[in-house]
């Protein structure tokens, strides 16, 4: 009996660690199996580190942006189209982390948790991923940037589908140039070329941040609509001056929004106070982690609370007009515009439409919400003011009134050159439910350099 007991105990000593190890292996395999399958050393889907049997990456119209045939990569014929969709589709080396080639590598491999890579080996290819982008629209946006650095994004604020996602500079992935360290460094022709500026860029927002300050003022300053402000070209904070681009004289809040008067918004920022302004900024996506199909966006920055060192009056004044240490991510600002357009209901950007498995099963992607919060009545008032901006300032001639465009430009002052040019906005026409963001690095005036690109994009979608 003692021998049986001893043997049983010895067996248990062996079995328990074995089962524990097996359990750990199963968990690891479940969590990381797709990543392991998509590793570039896997010769079932890669040859010398290059895709040879992965699924195709398609645009929303079925245009193959990346595909493989007989073990070799196949590209679109247009060089501009290849450049324009570089950051959406990714590069074959997988350096662009937010590109589909890398971000959806496990899906493209055809891997699933039940069969592993069985279907990929059987059918000779992985899963096809259909992106939400329109390749021709991206090409048009890329050409509109005309060699300037920056980004253009357009999405459907009802469905979240990103129709345009362009980042510049770009390169032709079919004929990749040999970059020098100088070219990749600050100021070079290919500066930060692997960065998707739409998803991961951070810029001083300048006057597009006045949407946030305006929302806070709408909800906290009762006489805002009937109040008169006075601008002599600068505003005394008591600790220094916030300057304005013009001397606007007496003007209402709506007129101040139209002409983007710094005096009006610096005044409001000081009346609202640091904590209130921070609360609204955070509700609208600043200091929060936002996602697009599982890809983490760069976090827009509003100064964090520091009880030992609150913002000074001069710092708060500049912060209220989107200067100082405020930074904004273009995709976050686009999502904010979408939430305003959609009556306060924010929809997260969506980069994929569907996946087709090697066996032909089509799996649609799903909508997801965003933590951006706007009251429905505040969204309605912001729509009115943003539409007024277009009617009374950006488009006085009425050329683009059929678009039902609402928006805000920004000319964001920076220390290393000309201001960044911004436009954020949306069409309120039900037939064209699109929001748009344009950021042109060191582009100068937002009205002159970003707004026309936004109009061009919406015109092509009309």
ABEGO torsion letter per residue (X at the ends): XAAAAAAAAAAAAAAAAAAAAAAAAAAAAAAAAAAAAABAABAAABBGGBBAABBBBBBAAGBBABBBBGGBBBBBABAAAAAAAAAAAEBAAGABAABAAAAAAAAAAGBBAAAEAAAAAAAGBBBBBBBABBAAAAAAAAAAAGGBBEBBBBBBAAAGBBABBBBOBBBBAABBBBBBAAAABBGBAABGAABBAAAABBBBAEAAAAAAAAAAAAAABAAAAABBBBBAGBBBAGAEBBBBABBAEBBBAAAAAAAGBAAAAAAAAAAAEAAAAAAAAAAAGBGBBBBBGGBBBBBBBBBBBBAABBBBAAAAAAAAAGBEABBBBAAAAAAAAAAAAAGGBBBBBBABABBBBAAGBBBBBBBBBBABBBBAAAAAAAAAAAAAAAAAAABAAGAAAAAGBBEBBBBBBBAAEBBBBBBBBBBABAABBBBBBBBBBGAEBAAAAAAAAAAAAAAAAX
